[in-house]
Amino acid sequence: MKQFAVIGLGRFGSTVAKTLMSKGAEVIGIDRNKKRVDAIKDDVSSAIQIEAMDEESLRQCGLEKVDAAIVCMGLDVEESILATAILKKIGIRKVVARASTSLHADILKMVGASEIVFPETDIGEKVAIKLVSPGLEEFVELGEDLSLAEIEVKTDALAGRSLKDLGLFGRYKVRPIIIKRKVKYEKEGEVVEEEIRELPGPDYVVSAGDTLLVLGETKDVEAFVGKYVK
C-alpha cells in the first residue's frame, strides 16, 4: 500500500488527501490549523496539527517511509518553500509542491521539489490520481513581485559572517532559502567533489565559495545585493 503525507489541508490539500485515501493509499494529513485537522481526521489515516516550518516536528511525524509528500499551501510562499526544503532535508525522496506563480515554481524546484502543480482547486483529484499512478503534470502561472538572488560568496563583506550578522533575519526582509557549498573528500583513492545543500539558520557562518540563495520582495533583495555584492 502506498503512503503519502499531505502538508496543508485547505480545499486543495484536503481534496488530494481524500482522493488518495479513496484510491487505497495511506495518508498522513498535516496542518497548523486545528479546525482543518479536526475536519479531516476521520477521512485520513492520521491527522496531525503542527507547524510545517518546524523541522523537528516534521521529523517526529514518521514521514521517512512515505512514497511522496505533497506540499499544498502554495499561497503562503515562504512556508511552502521552507516546508519543501525541510522535507528534502529529512530524506523524503519525492516532494510534490503547489506553486502560485512561475517564480514560486522555479524556487520550489531549486530547493528540491520533484514536481510542481498549479493551484487550481479543481485539479486536486487529478493530482492525487497521478500520484497513485506514474507521473504528474506541471502547471505554472506568472505573478508576484518576488525576487530570488543566487549569490556566490567571494568578498570579505560576506565571508566569515553569520546570516544574522548580515541582517538576513532582521534588518533586511529577505529570507535565506538554501546554502550550497562544495566539499572535497577522498573516495577509493580518488578526490571527489560534491555539492552539499543546507537549510541555513541565523547562526550559519558564510564561507568563501558558498552560494547563497535568498528570497524576498524585489526592493528588499535589491537592497541586500546592493550592500554586499560588488
Secondary structure, 3 states (H helix, E strand, C coil): CCEEEEECCCHHHHHHHHHHHHCCCEEEEEECCHHHHHHHCCCCCEEEECCCCCHHHHHCCCCCCCCEEEECCCCCHHHHHHHHHHHHHCCCCCEEEECCCHHHHHHHHHCCCCEEECCCHHHHHHHHHHHHCCCCCCCCCCCCCEEEEEEECCCCCCCCCECCCCCCCCCCCEEEEEEEEEEEEEECCEEEEEEEEECCCCCCECCCCCEEEEEEEHHHHHHHHHHHCC
